[in-house]
Amino acid sequence: MGDPDGTAEVRAALMRMRRAAGLPVAFGGLLTSARQFRISDMTGTTTPVLRGLAIRTGSGLGGKAAALTRPLSVTDYQASHVITHEYDAAVAAEGLRSVLAVPVVVRGRVRGVLYGALRRPLTLGDRSLTAAVDAARELEQALAVQDEIQRLLSVAHQPTTADPAMWEEVREAHFELRALAQRVTDPLLRQELLAACGRLAAASADPAARRAGPRVGLSPREVDVLACVASGATNSTAAERLGLRPETVKSYLRSSMRKLGVHTRLEAVVAARRAGLLP
């Protein structure tokens, strides 16, 4: 994606969690090594003390949540007897008392932790915990998509003699990612998904087309339709998969062919691939 380190996704997840849970403070970050993650993003904080704080797995509330791979909370962080207290100074400097931590787990591996906090020692209810877990699940999905895009890009950058079955997998995944982008409500994540699809397509473009400069200006929906058609779908199947009417699919195909200067569906797919619009 446009943010290979995932910090934009973390930031968006924290904003969603803070809004949904009504928590004044949220912060978190991703793993920087097998046994450590670092606080990279914060919202609602009043000091910089948490930024860049390195948390070891097993230590403090977040480290324990990461080690156990389940959400945890404490009503009064400094007074808690169920966590270690290596990070009390930073937590106290920010004035935090009640804190929850939710691990971010992708394909069975902890990738980071999200925190939410109050500045009073109050029990965090189901609303806060549910919102934090939901935000973590959305972040997990974003990171899983990011991982898949990186994998597909590595395939797309292989020589053109690569296994044709691998190319078909790339093309089918490209379409699925574009379809997913249309269902994503977060505008930042949708933009990043579409940008990643563009990178995936450009990676397989004809070198001459890449040097030629600006590409043919197809609309996002025209590219969606061509991506679906490229996977072998009929107009009716494309309409079903994209949530469109068959007549609308035909209209998008006609406009795509006109812009690409071709006369058939197959020619349109080939021209789009050469132009770097499809993988």
N, C-alpha and C positions, 0 to 999 in steps of 0.2 A: 504494500500500500504506500501512500505518500509518506507514511511515518513508520519506518521499519522498526523503530524502538518501541512503538506502541504507546508513547506518551500522550498523543492526542486522544486515543481511545480511553486511556485512564482518566484523563481530564473530563471527557464527556460522561463517563460512568459516574464520577464523583458528583458532577452537577446534577445528573438524574437522581442519584441517591439522596442528595441533600434536599432537592425539591420534594421528592416523594415522601421522605421520612420526616420532613420538618426539622431536620437537625441543623444546628447553627454552624457546625464544623465538620468537614470531611477531608480526608487525605489518604494517600496510598501510593503504591509504586509496584514495579515488577522486579523479578529476580535479576540480580547482576552476576550471580554465581550459583552453584548448586546448593549453597548453605546460607545465602544472604540475599536480601532484597533492600532496596533503597527508596525512601520517601521522595518521590519526584514531583508530585502535584498536590496542591492544597487549595481549599476554598473555604472562606469564612475565618481563616486564621488572622491573628493580629500581630504576630511576630514571625520572623524567619527561622526560628530555632528548629522546627521539624524538617525543613527542606534539606535534602541530602542525607538525612539520618539513616545510617546503615543498620538494619535489623537482622540479627542472626536467627536462623530457624531454631525454634525452641525457646527463645528468649523473649520476655515481655509478653504482652497480650497477642500482638500480631504474629510474633514468632511461634507462639504456642498454637495459635489457630492454624498456621501453615504446617506445623509438625503433625497436628491431629487431623488436618484437612477437613475442618468443620468450623462453623461460626462460633464465636465466643463473645461474652460481654462481661463487664464488671461494673458495679454501681459506683465504686470509689476507687479509682486506679491506684493511688498511692497507698491506700489502706488494704488492698486486696491481698489475701493469703494464698491465692491459687496461681499467681504468676510471679516471675522473677522481676527484679526492679532496676535493671541496668539503665532504663530510659526515664526514670522518674524526674530527673532534672528538666529534661526537655518538655515532658508532659506538664509539669508544674509551671514552667515558664510561660506556656500557652494558656494556663489556667483551666486545663481539662480535668474533669472528674469522672463522669460516667462515659465509658468508651465501649464500642463494639468493634469487632474485627471479623471480616469474612474473607477466607482464602479464595483466590481465583485459580481454578483447576481446569486445565485443558488436556484432554486425553489421559487422565490419570496423573498428570504432573502439575504440581503447584507452580504457577507462573507469577504470582504476586499476591498482595493483600490490599483490601479496601477497609478503611476505618471511618466510623462516624462517632461524633462525640458531643457531649453537653458540658457546660461549665458549672453544672450543679450535680450533686450526688443523687440522681433519681434513677429509678429502675427503667430501663429501656424496654418499651412494650413491643407487642407483635408487629405493629405498624412499622416501627423503625427497623426491626430485624428483617421483615419481609421485603421492605424497600431496598435494604442493603444486599440481601441475597439476590433479588431481581437484577440489581445493577451489576453484581458480580457475574451473573449468568449471561447478561448481554455483553459484558466485556469478554467473557470466555468465548462467546460466539464470534466476536470481532477478531480476537486473536487467532482462533481456529481458521477463520477465513484468510487472515493475513498469512498464516503458515501455509495454507493450501496455495495461495497465490505465489508465494516464494518458490514452492515446489514446482508449480506449473511453469514459472518463469525459467527455472533451471532446465526444464525439458525443452521449452521454446528456444532457448539459446544453444541447444545442441545442434550439431550439423544436420543438414537437410536429409541425411541418410538415416536419421533416427527412425526407430520402429514406428510404422504408420499407426499402429494401435495406440501408441503413446500420444501421437498428434490428435487422434480422434478423442482421446480422453481430455486433452487440453481444450479442444473445441467445445466439447459438451460441457466441461466445467466453466468455460468462458460464458456460455449461454446461461447456465444456472446462476452464475454470479450476477449477471446483468438482470436476470429475473428477480433475484433476491434483492437487488438494489431498489427495485420498484416497490418492494413491500416494506423497506426499512423506513421508519418514521423519523429517525434522527437525521437531519439534513447533512451534518458533518460526516457521519458514517456513510450515508448514501453517496456523497460526493467522493469520498475516498474509495468506495467500492468501484464506482464508475471510472475513476482515475486509474485504479489498478487494472481494470479490464482493458483500458486503453494501453497501458504498459504491456500487458500480455499480448495484445494484438500487434502492437508496434514491434515487439521482439521478433516476430516472424515475418515482418514486412519485407518486400523486395528491397534490397539495398538501394537500388536506383530510385525507388519511390521515396525512401527516407531522405535521400539527398535532394529530391525535387522540391522540398519545401511544403507549403500548406496543402493539406489533403482535401479531398472532396468533402463538401459540407453536408453530410447526412445528419438527420436529426437523431436523437437518442432512440426514439421508437423505431425509426427505420433501421438502425443498427440492430435493435432487439429482434426485429422480424427477420433480417438477414441471418443473424446468428442462429436463430431457430431453424430456418430453412437450410442452413449449412449443415445442421445435424441430421438432415434427412426428413424433417417433418413436412407433412402436407400443409396446405393452407388451413384446413379445418383443425389439424393437430396444433399448428402454431397458434391459431386463434384461441384454442382451449388452454394452452400452456401460458399464454400471455394475458388471458382475460379480455380478449378482444373479439369483435365480430369477424367472421370470415371475410366479409366485404371490406372491412377496415384493413385486414391483413393484405388483401389484394391492392388496396389503394396505396399502402406503404410500399409494397413491392414495385408498383408502377412508378411511383415517384423516385424510388431508389434507382431503378433501371434508367430513368430519364437523366438523373444527375450523374450516373456513372457512364452514360453513353453506350448502354448495351441493350439487348433486346430479349434476353431470356433470364430465367431465375439462375441457372447455372453460371451464365456469364456474369451476372451481378455478384454472385458469391466469389468467383475467381477474381473479379476486378476489386472487390472489397478487400480480399486477402492481399492482393498486390499493393493496395494503397495503405495497408497497415490498419484497416478498420476491423478486420477479423483475423484470428490466428489461423 
